[in-house]
Amino acid sequence: MKDLKDWAAVQKVYKQTKSKRMTARILNISRNTVKKLLEMSEPPVYHRTDYSSKLDQYKELIIEWRCDPYDFNGTRIFRELRGKGYTGSIGPIYRYLEKVDEDVGYHISKKATVRHESPPGDQAQFDWTEYEVVVGSRYRKVYCFAMILAASRKKAVCCSLNVDAEAIYEAIQELYEDLGGVTLELLIDNPKALVIENNPKSEEEVRYNPQALMLAKHLGTELNACPCYWPRKKGKIESPFKYIENQFIKGTRFSSMEDLNRRLKKKIDEWCNEKHTTTKRIPNQHYLLEEKAALLPLPKNRYRVKSMQHRKISPDSFISINSNKYSVPVKYVGKTVQFRLIYGFRIEIYDLKDNFILALEQTDGKHQELSDPEHYEAIAKKVSTSVPQIRRDFTKMYRNGVRYLDAAGRKFDQPTHYARKIMELQELYSSEVMDTLIGIAVDEDKMDIKGFKSLLKEYNSGIRKRGSTEPQPPDKPEVVQGSDLTRDCSYYDDLCKGDATCRQ
């Protein structure tokens, strides 16, 4: 069927050429088509052929079942229609339901949304998602918890290996702490750890998990469960997960879960320093200027679902947890402490008065022993007790070390015993002074510790000369510089004046 343009073109060209053959040649159409169009006194009109559908006789019934009080879904409508004699497939039903859903409700689409902007301090939104992340040397399923302040769009995140109730409650508290306060309302999804029942078709109120209500009371906030299968209700918290996956997770490896948390928190804080596309403001600035002061204060302690476990610290300052041993500061040896494992990887240790001691990451293996040298500093030996190591340290520390050990070896059975005692005095004197006095000890045969301490006593009293680099002690007469710590004979004359024993 030729359209209106073809009919008009034939009429115009034929008036000029007066030839059907010429008109057909110019318009590149057949002469029969030219003949038919010239015979039509009026422009052509397209008439669509109507085909009947197996669904036609059921459309009114579909509309009735789709609306209140039935609200049947497509599968239910299909099953009911089969009972009424419908012999078609389910596809036409779904296509017709799309039109019904658009028409019902004053022709307003279900996707239509009114954006709600909460005042500062009113609302925070909380949710989580999971990622496959390389942690250590293997892929692990990691759950990323996120919270966003609805007004300023400031965000906080943390990651866990677990997504049980304890991890969810802990994450909510940690994220509120990262945000510096608590909002009046916490918008949440509907996991069983938070919501027991939320039926949008029922007039009953939402049934929250009792533990979640206790957590909300502890924080001073009020839970608000969004409607089921309605993600736009908490749309502000949905977008950060795409950013985290594309800008941080993909292609990145992490040495540990603590490394992952530390780097992710830093990345999110940097993101909060960029202008938000909706508010056109920088979240961190918006937060500091308007929202921080509107937040409720944080509670002094955290709400815990389970009581902590107790352990007694071993004599070698280890705590045993899940077949592994972890060192703690030695001051807790013999004492009973308490601990808890959160997020499936983080161990927190407290004393019996709930004072925090330390946090560490649970090792991935079994029967391992993890020790931190800093935990043993209070009892650590300042000088090695190993004979070969004493020799190495003594000769490396002092230029006269080799000479001392050679001379002491000819006099004592254990020269390293006295060398170790001398090194223990290193903290009180400079290396230069100690090295000089070691040389004098060899020269004057005062290599035992008593003899060496007598040299130090003379040095402190000013009897022994000081090197040019050593400051004079206060209220001591200046000593004329000569060879390092050598005495003039007149020293002994002055010392013996008035001493009858000495004159003898």
C-alpha positions in Angstrom: 0.0 0.0 0.0 1.5 3.2 -1.1 1.4 6.1 1.3 0.3 9.7 0.9 3.7 10.9 -0.3 3.6 8.5 -3.2 0.1 9.5 -4.3 1.0 13.2 -4.1 4.2 12.7 -6.1 2.4 10.8 -8.9 -0.3 13.5 -9.1 2.3 16.3 -9.3 4.7 14.6 -11.8 1.9 13.4 -14.1 0.5 16.9 -14.4 3.8 18.0 -15.8 4.7 15.1 -18.0 1.2 14.0 -19.1 2.7 10.5 -19.5 2.3 7.5 -17.3 5.5 5.9 -18.7 7.5 9.1 -18.0 6.0 9.5 -14.5 6.9 5.9 -13.6 10.5 6.4 -14.9 11.0 9.6 -13.0 9.6 8.2 -9.7 11.2 4.8 -10.2 8.0 2.9 -9.7 5.9 0.7 -12.0 3.4 2.0 -14.5 0.7 -0.1 -12.9 1.3 1.7 -9.6 1.1 5.0 -11.4 -2.1 4.0 -13.0 -3.7 2.9 -9.7 -2.6 6.1 -7.9 -4.0 8.2 -10.7 -7.3 6.4 -10.5 -7.6 7.4 -6.8 -9.4 10.6 -6.4 -8.6 10.8 -2.7 -5.3 10.2 -0.8 -4.8 6.6 0.3 -5.8 5.7 3.9 -4.2 2.8 5.9 -6.7 0.4 7.4 -5.3 -2.0 10.1 -6.6 -5.5 10.3 -7.7 -6.3 13.8 -6.8 -9.8 15.1 -8.6 -11.2 18.1 -6.7 -12.5 21.1 -7.4 -15.4 23.4 -7.1 -12.9 26.2 -9.7 -10.4 25.0 -12.7 -11.9 26.9 -10.7 -12.0 30.1 -9.3 -8.4 30.2 -12.0 -7.0 32.5 -11.5 -9.9 34.9 -7.7 -9.3 34.9 -8.2 -5.7 35.8 -10.4 -6.7 38.7 -8.0 -9.2 40.0 -5.1 -6.8 39.7 -6.7 -4.1 41.9 -7.8 -4.1 45.5 -8.9 -6.1 47.3 -7.2 -9.0 45.3 -3.8 -7.6 44.2 -3.1 -10.9 42.4 0.4 -11.2 40.7 0.8 -12.5 37.2 1.3 -16.1 38.1 -1.9 -16.2 40.3 -3.9 -14.5 37.5 -2.6 -17.0 35.0 -3.7 -19.9 37.2 -7.1 -18.5 37.8 -7.7 -17.8 34.1 -6.8 -21.4 33.3 -9.6 -22.4 35.6 -11.9 -20.1 33.6 -11.0 -21.7 30.3 -8.0 -19.6 29.1 -5.9 -21.6 26.7 -3.1 -19.2 26.0 0.3 -18.8 27.5 1.4 -16.5 30.5 3.3 -14.1 28.2 0.3 -12.1 27.0 -1.0 -11.8 30.6 2.3 -10.1 31.7 2.3 -7.8 28.7 -1.3 -6.8 29.4 -0.5 -6.3 33.1 2.2 -3.8 32.2 -0.5 -1.6 30.5 -2.9 -2.1 33.4 -0.3 -1.1 36.0 0.4 2.1 34.0 -3.3 2.9 33.7 -4.5 2.1 37.2 -4.0 4.9 39.7 -4.8 8.0 37.7 -2.2 7.0 35.0 0.7 7.6 37.4 3.6 5.1 37.0 4.6 3.0 40.0 8.1 4.2 39.5 7.2 7.8 40.2 9.0 8.9 43.4 9.0 12.1 45.5 12.5 12.8 46.7 12.7 13.3 50.4 15.5 15.3 51.9 15.8 14.8 55.7 16.9 17.6 58.0 20.4 17.3 59.6 20.5 14.6 62.3 17.2 13.1 61.4 18.0 10.0 59.4 20.8 7.5 58.6 20.4 4.7 56.2 22.1 1.3 56.8 22.6 -1.7 54.5 25.2 -4.1 53.3 26.4 -6.1 50.3 28.9 -8.9 49.6 32.0 -9.0 47.5 34.6 -11.6 46.5 37.8 -10.1 47.7 41.4 -11.4 47.6 42.5 -11.3 51.3 45.9 -12.8 52.0 46.5 -15.4 49.4 42.9 -16.5 48.5 39.5 -15.2 47.6 37.1 -14.7 50.5 33.5 -13.6 50.7 33.5 -10.3 52.5 30.4 -8.4 53.7 30.6 -4.7 53.4 28.4 -2.7 55.9 27.7 0.9 55.0 25.8 3.8 56.7 25.1 7.2 55.2 23.7 10.4 56.9 20.7 11.3 54.8 21.3 15.1 55.0 25.0 15.6 54.5 25.6 12.3 52.6 28.6 11.6 54.8 29.3 7.8 54.7 31.0 5.2 56.9 31.9 1.6 56.1 33.3 -1.5 57.6 33.9 -5.1 56.4 33.2 -8.5 58.0 33.5 -12.2 57.3 30.2 -12.8 59.0 26.7 -11.4 58.4 25.0 -12.8 61.5 23.0 -10.8 64.0 26.1 -10.1 66.2 28.0 -8.7 63.2 25.1 -6.5 62.1 24.6 -5.0 65.6 28.4 -4.4 65.9 28.6 -2.8 62.5 25.7 -0.4 63.3 27.5 0.8 66.4 30.9 1.0 64.8 29.5 3.1 61.9 27.7 5.4 64.2 31.0 5.9 66.1 32.8 6.6 62.8 30.1 9.2 62.0 30.5 10.9 65.4 26.9 10.6 66.7 23.5 8.9 66.4 20.5 10.0 64.3 16.9 10.1 65.4 16.0 7.5 62.9 17.8 4.5 61.3 16.3 3.3 58.0 17.0 -0.4 57.6 16.2 -3.3 55.3 14.3 -6.4 56.5 16.8 -9.1 57.6 15.6 -11.4 60.4 18.3 -10.0 62.6 16.4 -6.6 62.5 12.9 -7.3 61.3 10.7 -10.4 62.1 7.7 -9.4 60.0 6.9 -6.4 57.7 3.9 -7.1 55.6 2.9 -4.1 53.4 -0.5 -5.5 52.8 -1.3 -5.8 56.5 -2.4 -3.0 58.7 -0.3 -4.5 61.6 2.8 -2.6 62.7 6.2 -3.9 61.8 7.5 -6.5 64.1 11.2 -5.9 65.0 13.6 -8.3 66.4 13.7 -7.8 70.2 17.5 -7.7 70.2 17.4 -5.0 67.5 14.9 -2.9 69.6 17.3 -3.2 72.6 20.1 -2.0 70.4 18.0 0.9 69.2 17.1 1.8 72.8 20.8 1.6 73.8 21.8 4.0 70.9 18.8 6.3 71.4 17.5 6.0 67.8 14.3 4.6 66.3 14.3 1.8 63.7 12.3 2.3 60.5 12.1 -0.7 58.2 11.6 0.2 54.5 8.8 -1.6 52.6 9.8 -5.0 51.2 11.1 -5.1 47.7 11.2 -1.3 47.5 14.9 -0.3 47.2 14.1 3.3 46.3 13.0 3.9 49.8 16.7 3.7 50.9 18.2 4.8 47.6 20.9 6.9 49.2 22.6 3.9 50.7 22.5 1.8 47.4 24.8 3.9 45.2 27.9 3.7 47.5 28.2 -0.1 47.0 28.6 0.4 43.2 31.3 3.0 43.8 33.1 0.7 46.3 33.1 -2.2 43.9 34.2 -0.3 40.8 36.6 2.2 42.4 38.1 0.1 45.2 37.4 -3.7 45.3 38.1 -4.6 41.6 41.8 -5.5 41.0 42.9 -4.8 44.6 44.5 -7.3 47.0 44.6 -7.0 50.8 47.1 -8.5 53.2 44.5 -9.0 55.9 41.0 -8.0 56.9 42.3 -5.2 59.0 44.2 -3.9 56.0 41.0 -4.0 54.0 39.1 -2.1 56.6 41.8 0.5 57.1 42.2 1.2 53.4 38.5 1.2 52.6 37.7 3.7 55.4 40.4 6.0 54.1 39.0 5.7 50.5 35.5 6.5 51.7 36.7 9.5 53.7 38.5 10.8 50.6 35.3 10.3 48.6 33.4 12.4 51.2 35.7 15.3 50.3 34.3 15.4 46.7 31.2 17.3 45.7 28.0 15.3 45.8 26.1 15.2 42.5 22.7 15.7 44.1 23.3 18.2 46.9 26.1 20.0 45.0 28.0 20.2 48.4 31.0 18.4 49.8 29.7 15.8 52.3 32.5 16.3 54.9 32.0 20.1 54.9 28.2 19.8 55.0 28.6 17.4 57.9 30.9 19.6 59.9 28.9 22.8 59.3 25.4 21.5 59.8 24.9 17.9 60.7 27.5 17.0 63.3 26.0 19.3 66.0 22.5 17.8 65.3 23.5 14.2 66.1 22.7 12.5 69.4 25.7 11.7 71.6 27.2 8.2 71.4 26.6 5.8 74.4 29.6 5.2 76.6 29.8 1.5 75.8 28.6 -0.9 73.2 25.6 -3.1 73.3 26.6 -6.8 73.2 24.5 -9.7 72.2 26.7 -12.3 73.9 28.7 -12.2 77.1 32.5 -12.3 76.6 34.6 -15.5 77.2 37.2 -15.7 79.9 40.8 -16.8 79.6 43.8 -16.9 82.0 47.0 -15.5 80.6 49.8 -18.1 80.6 53.3 -17.5 82.3 54.8 -16.8 78.8 52.1 -14.1 78.3 49.8 -15.9 75.8 46.1 -16.2 75.5 44.7 -19.3 73.8 41.7 -18.7 71.4 40.4 -21.3 69.0 43.5 -23.5 69.0 45.9 -20.5 68.5 48.0 -18.5 70.9 48.4 -14.7 70.9 50.7 -12.7 73.0 49.5 -9.9 75.3 51.5 -7.4 77.5 53.3 -9.2 80.2 51.6 -7.3 83.0 48.6 -9.5 82.5 50.5 -12.8 83.1 48.5 -14.9 85.5 45.5 -12.7 85.3 42.1 -13.6 83.9 40.9 -11.5 81.0 37.9 -11.6 78.7 37.6 -11.6 75.0 35.1 -11.6 72.1 35.4 -12.5 68.4 33.5 -10.1 66.1 33.1 -9.9 62.3 34.6 -13.4 62.1 38.2 -12.2 62.3 38.7 -9.5 65.0 39.6 -10.5 68.5 39.0 -7.8 71.2 40.6 -8.4 74.7 39.4 -6.6 77.9 40.2 -6.9 81.5 37.5 -8.0 84.0 36.5 -4.3 84.5 35.7 -4.1 80.7 38.8 -1.9 80.1 40.0 -2.4 76.6 43.4 -4.0 76.3 44.0 -4.7 72.6 42.5 -5.9 69.4 44.2 -8.3 67.0 43.2 -10.3 63.9 42.5 -14.0 64.2 45.0 -16.1 62.2 43.7 -18.2 59.3 45.3 -21.4 60.5 45.3 -23.7 63.5 47.8 -24.4 66.3 49.8 -21.2 65.6 51.6 -18.9 68.0 51.7 -15.2 67.3 54.0 -13.1 69.4 54.6 -9.3 69.5 58.0 -8.3 70.9 56.6 -5.1 72.3 54.5 -7.1 74.7 57.7 -8.3 76.4 59.6 -5.0 76.6 59.0 -4.7 80.4 60.9 -7.9 81.1 63.1 -8.0 78.0 66.8 -8.6 78.6 68.7 -5.4 77.6 71.8 -7.5 77.0 71.9 -10.9 75.5 72.7 -13.9 77.7 74.2 -15.9 74.8 78.0 -16.1 75.1 78.6 -15.8 71.3 76.2 -12.9 71.0 77.8 -11.1 74.0 81.2 -11.3 72.2 79.7 -10.0 69.0 77.8 -7.1 70.7 80.8 -6.1 72.9 83.3 -6.0 70.1 80.9 -4.2 67.8 79.9 -1.6 70.4 83.4 -0.7 71.7 86.7 -0.2 70.0 88.6 -1.6 73.0 86.2 -4.6 73.1 88.5 -7.1 71.5 91.5 -6.0 73.7 89.3 -6.3 76.8 88.1 -9.8 75.9 91.6 -11.0 75.1 93.0 -9.7 78.4 90.0 -10.8 80.5 90.2 -14.2 78.9 93.7 -14.7 80.3 92.5 -13.7 83.8 88.9 -14.9 84.2 87.2 -18.2 83.4 84.2 -16.3 82.1 85.3 -13.0 80.5 81.9 -12.6 78.9 80.2 -12.5 82.3 82.0 -9.2 83.1 81.6 -7.9 79.5 77.8 -8.4 79.9 77.8 -6.6 83.2 79.7 -3.7 81.6 77.2 -3.5 78.7 74.3 -3.3 81.2 75.7 0.1 82.2 75.6 1.5 78.7 72.3 3.3 79.2 73.9 5.6 81.8 76.9 6.7 79.8 77.9 7.5 76.2 79.7 4.9 74.1 82.8 7.1 74.0 83.1 7.3 77.8 82.4 3.6 78.2 85.0 2.7 75.5 87.6 4.9 77.1 87.0 3.5 80.6 87.2 -0.1 79.1 90.7 0.8 77.8 91.7 2.1 81.2 90.3 -1.0 82.9 92.6 -3.2 80.7 95.6 -0.9 81.4 95.1 -0.8 85.1 93.8 -4.4 85.5 90.4 -3.4 86.7 88.5 -5.6 84.4 86.1 -7.2 86.9 82.8 -5.4 87.4 83.8 -4.0 90.8 87.0 -2.5 89.4 85.1 -1.1 86.4 82.5 0.5 88.7 85.3 2.1 90.7 86.5 3.8 87.5 83.0 5.0 86.8 82.8 6.4 90.4 86.0 8.3 89.8 84.7 9.5 86.5 81.5 10.8 88.1 83.4 12.6 90.9 85.7 14.3 88.4 88.9 12.5 89.4 89.2 10.9 86.0 89.7 13.3 83.1 86.9 13.6 80.6 87.3 13.5 76.9 87.0 16.8 75.0 83.5 15.9 73.8 82.1 15.2 77.3 80.5 18.2 79.2 81.9 19.1 82.6 79.7 18.2 85.6 78.3 21.1 87.4 80.3 22.6 90.3 83.4 20.6 89.3 86.8 22.3 88.6 87.8 22.2 85.0 90.4 19.6 84.3 93.3 20.4 81.9 92.9 18.3 78.8 95.6 15.8 78.1 95.7 12.2 77.0 92.4 10.4 77.6 91.8 9.9 81.3 95.5 9.7 82.4 96.8 11.0 85.7 99.8 13.1 86.5 102.1 12.0 89.3 101.3 15.2 91.2 97.7 13.8 91.6 99.0 11.1 94.0 101.2 13.7 95.9 98.1 15.9 96.5 96.0 12.9 97.4 98.5 11.7 100.1 98.9 15.1 101.8 98.0 14.8 105.4 97.6 11.0 105.1 100.1 9.2 107.3 99.3 5.8 105.9 100.0 7.0 102.4 103.3 8.6 103.3 104.5 5.3 104.7 
